[in-house]
Amino acid sequence: MILDIGLPLALAFIMFSLGLGLHFADFGRVLRLPKPALTGIVAQLVLLPLVAYALIAAWGFAGGMAFGIMLLAFSPGGVTSNMLTKLAGGTVALSITLTAVVSLLSVLTLPVLVAWAAVHFMGEAAPEISVVKVGVAMFLITALPVFIGLLIRRYASGFASAIERGCEIVALILFVLIVAAAIASNWALLTESFARLGPFLIVLNLVLLAVGIGLARLMGIAGRDGLAIAVEMGVQNATVGITIANIVGASTGLSEFAVPSAVYGICMYLVNIPALLVLRRVFAQGGLR
């Protein structure tokens, strides 16, 4: 019951918190600074799933587990990526722009990619997926709350400023509680999967961070902007992954397809915080320029 009802509501509040910190000008940054913004968008929507697909093949995952990993790869970043970008010393404004734009675009991209991945990895065993149903769900629990938060920021900026910090804290607490609830209610399933999934997700996370930095340098995007792109590549919204997996799986509690996202919700902090502290130190010493 907590996951079935609480998870979508928690995700909607998390996305509302994201929208509350946005300005319409954040979307204009794509036009003002096209190279870093478009590089980050293409990296998340195209390169990230390709990297995940390649690693899935190399690791030998198949069926529902491979499908669940791709669900995570299709998910956008979230408020957590903005906080970790700040921790790493990256450009927070670029991170916010990438998170917002990719979150909105995922309303269109994620349903189509999910339907493809189900058939590709599961064949005849794939659940019947309604692209429209997934798209509507994505709109209601991600895009709409972002727009509401954005409009409050635009037309009631004083109120938005007063509640923004509190909403960010509540959003983080909700994320932790949801992941904790998923773990507690499905302990046997997760512990059984962790030995195989944990190392894979750690490697995936580190590879994505490295690819993000490498791509930024290849495109001539140095320093803080490059770090922001790397973080957006390496940090996915596990709550979106779990939510969509449960919608697709049409199950009570934690769907089989949600296990990779639930395990990732633990691994990403263990991997990203130390890695980003190292990157911040390297950047402070003149590296990644």
C-alpha positions in Angstrom: 0.0 0.0 0.0 2.8 2.4 0.8 4.5 1.8 -2.5 1.3 1.7 -4.5 -0.1 5.0 -3.3 2.7 6.7 -1.4 5.3 6.3 -4.2 3.5 8.2 -6.9 2.5 10.9 -4.4 6.0 11.2 -3.1 7.4 11.4 -6.7 4.9 14.1 -7.5 6.0 16.1 -4.5 9.7 15.6 -5.4 9.0 16.9 -8.9 7.0 19.8 -7.4 10.1 20.6 -5.3 12.2 20.6 -8.5 9.7 23.0 -10.2 9.7 25.3 -7.3 13.4 26.0 -7.7 13.0 26.7 -11.5 12.5 29.9 -13.4 11.3 30.1 -17.0 14.7 31.6 -17.8 16.3 28.2 -16.9 14.7 26.7 -20.0 16.1 29.7 -22.0 19.6 28.6 -21.0 19.4 25.9 -23.7 19.4 28.7 -26.3 21.8 31.0 -24.5 24.3 28.2 -23.8 23.5 25.6 -26.5 26.6 23.5 -26.4 26.7 22.4 -22.8 22.9 22.2 -22.5 22.4 20.2 -25.7 25.4 18.0 -25.0 23.9 17.1 -21.6 20.5 16.5 -23.0 21.7 14.2 -25.8 24.0 12.5 -23.4 21.1 11.6 -21.1 18.5 10.7 -23.7 20.8 8.8 -26.1 24.2 8.0 -24.8 23.2 6.9 -21.3 20.8 4.2 -22.5 23.3 3.0 -25.0 26.0 2.6 -22.3 23.5 0.8 -20.1 22.5 -1.5 -23.0 26.2 -2.3 -23.8 27.0 -3.1 -20.1 23.8 -5.3 -19.8 25.0 -7.3 -22.8 28.6 -7.6 -21.4 27.3 -8.6 -18.0 24.9 -11.2 -19.4 21.7 -9.8 -17.9 18.5 -10.8 -19.7 14.7 -10.9 -19.3 13.0 -8.9 -16.6 16.2 -8.0 -14.9 17.7 -6.4 -18.0 14.4 -4.7 -18.7 14.4 -3.2 -15.1 17.9 -1.9 -15.6 16.9 -0.2 -18.8 13.9 1.4 -17.0 16.4 3.0 -14.7 18.5 4.1 -17.6 15.5 5.7 -19.3 14.6 7.7 -16.1 15.7 11.3 -15.9 17.8 12.8 -13.2 16.2 14.5 -10.2 16.6 16.9 -7.3 19.4 14.6 -6.0 21.5 15.3 -9.1 21.3 19.0 -8.5 22.5 18.6 -4.9 25.3 16.3 -5.9 26.4 18.7 -8.6 26.7 21.4 -5.9 28.7 19.0 -3.8 31.0 18.3 -6.7 31.5 22.0 -7.4 29.8 21.8 -10.8 27.5 24.4 -12.4 24.3 24.0 -10.5 22.3 26.2 -13.0 23.2 23.9 -15.8 22.3 20.9 -13.7 18.9 22.3 -12.9 18.3 23.1 -16.6 19.3 19.6 -17.7 17.1 18.0 -15.0 14.1 20.1 -15.9 14.4 19.7 -19.7 15.1 16.0 -19.6 12.3 15.4 -17.1 9.8 17.0 -19.4 11.1 15.3 -22.5 11.0 12.0 -20.8 7.2 12.2 -20.8 7.5 11.6 -24.5 10.6 9.4 -24.7 10.2 7.1 -21.8 6.8 5.4 -22.7 8.1 4.6 -26.2 11.4 3.3 -25.0 9.8 1.2 -22.2 7.5 -0.5 -24.7 10.5 -1.3 -27.0 12.7 -2.6 -24.2 10.0 -4.9 -22.8 9.6 -6.7 -26.2 13.3 -6.6 -26.9 14.4 -8.2 -23.6 11.4 -10.3 -22.7 9.9 -11.3 -26.0 6.5 -13.1 -25.6 6.8 -12.9 -21.8 6.7 -9.1 -22.0 3.8 -7.5 -20.2 1.3 -5.6 -22.3 2.3 -2.0 -22.1 0.1 1.0 -23.0 2.3 3.8 -24.3 -0.6 6.2 -23.6 -1.1 5.0 -20.1 2.6 5.3 -19.2 2.7 8.7 -20.9 -0.3 10.0 -19.0 1.2 8.7 -15.7 4.5 10.3 -16.5 2.7 13.6 -17.2 0.6 13.5 -14.0 3.4 12.6 -11.6 6.4 14.4 -13.2 5.6 17.1 -15.7 2.4 18.6 -14.1 4.0 19.0 -10.6 7.0 20.7 -12.2 4.8 23.1 -14.0 2.8 23.9 -10.8 6.0 24.6 -8.9 7.3 26.7 -11.8 4.1 28.8 -11.9 4.2 29.3 -8.1 7.8 30.5 -8.5 6.7 32.9 -11.3 3.6 34.4 -9.8 4.3 34.0 -6.0 8.0 34.2 -5.8 8.0 35.3 -2.1 5.9 32.3 -1.1 8.1 30.0 -3.3 11.3 31.3 -1.6 9.8 30.8 1.8 8.9 27.2 1.3 11.6 26.1 -1.2 14.2 24.9 1.3 11.6 23.1 3.4 10.3 21.3 0.3 13.8 20.3 -0.8 14.3 18.7 2.6 10.9 17.0 2.6 11.6 15.7 -1.0 14.9 14.2 0.1 13.3 12.6 3.2 10.5 11.2 1.0 13.0 9.7 -1.4 14.9 8.0 1.5 11.6 6.7 3.1 10.3 5.3 -0.2 13.6 3.4 -0.9 13.6 2.2 2.7 10.0 1.0 2.5 10.8 -0.8 -0.7 13.8 -2.5 1.0 11.9 -3.4 4.1 8.9 -4.8 2.4 10.9 -6.8 -0.2 14.0 -7.7 1.9 14.4 -11.3 0.6 14.0 -10.3 -3.0 16.5 -7.5 -2.7 19.1 -9.4 -0.8 18.9 -12.2 -3.3 19.4 -9.7 -6.1 22.0 -7.5 -4.5 25.0 -9.8 -4.9 24.6 -9.7 -8.7 23.0 -6.3 -9.2 25.1 -4.3 -6.7 28.5 -4.7 -8.5 26.8 -4.1 -11.9 25.1 -0.8 -10.8 28.3 0.4 -9.2 30.2 -0.2 -12.4 27.4 1.4 -14.4 27.5 4.5 -12.2 31.2 4.9 -12.4 31.3 4.3 -16.2 28.5 6.9 -16.7 30.4 9.5 -14.7 33.6 8.8 -16.7 31.7 8.9 -20.0 30.1 12.2 -19.0 33.4 13.8 -18.2 35.0 12.3 -21.4 32.1 13.6 -23.6 32.3 17.1 -22.0 36.1 17.3 -22.7 35.6 15.9 -26.3 33.1 18.7 -26.9 35.4 21.3 -25.4 33.2 21.8 -22.3 35.6 22.3 -19.4 35.5 22.5 -15.6 32.3 23.1 -13.8 30.0 22.6 -16.8 31.7 19.3 -17.5 31.2 18.2 -13.9 27.5 19.1 -14.1 27.1 17.0 -17.3 28.9 14.0 -15.7 26.7 14.1 -12.6 23.5 14.3 -14.7 24.8 11.2 -16.6 25.7 9.3 -13.4 22.7 10.1 -11.2 19.3 8.7 -12.2 15.9 9.2 -10.5 15.4 5.9 -8.8 11.9 6.9 -7.7 10.8 7.3 -11.4 12.3 3.9 -12.2 10.4 2.2 -9.3 7.2 4.0 -10.1 7.2 3.2 -13.8 8.2 -0.4 -13.1 5.3 -0.9 -10.8 2.9 0.7 -13.3 4.2 -1.6 -16.1 4.3 -4.7 -13.8 0.8 -3.9 -12.5 1.8 -5.6 -9.2 1.1 -4.9 -5.6 4.3 -3.9 -3.7 7.6 -3.9 -5.5 7.6 -5.2 -9.0 10.3 -7.5 -10.3 11.2 -4.7 -12.8 11.7 -2.2 -9.9 14.4 -4.2 -8.2 17.3 -2.6 -10.1 16.0 0.9 -9.3 15.5 0.0 -5.6 19.1 -1.4 -5.4 20.4 1.6 -7.3 18.7 3.9 -4.7 21.2 2.5 -2.2 24.3 2.2 -4.4 24.2 5.7 -5.9 25.0 7.4 -2.7 27.8 5.0 -1.8 29.3 5.5 -5.3 28.6 9.1 -6.1 29.5 11.0 -2.9 33.0 9.6 -2.7 33.5 9.9 -6.5 32.3 13.5 -6.6 34.4 14.5 -3.6 37.4 13.2 -5.5 36.4 15.0 -8.7 35.9 18.2 -6.7 39.4 17.9 -5.3 40.8 17.3 -8.8 39.0 20.3 -10.2 40.2 22.5 -7.3 43.8 21.5 -8.2 43.3 22.5 -11.8 42.2 19.3 -13.3 39.4 18.6 -15.8 40.0 21.9 -17.6 
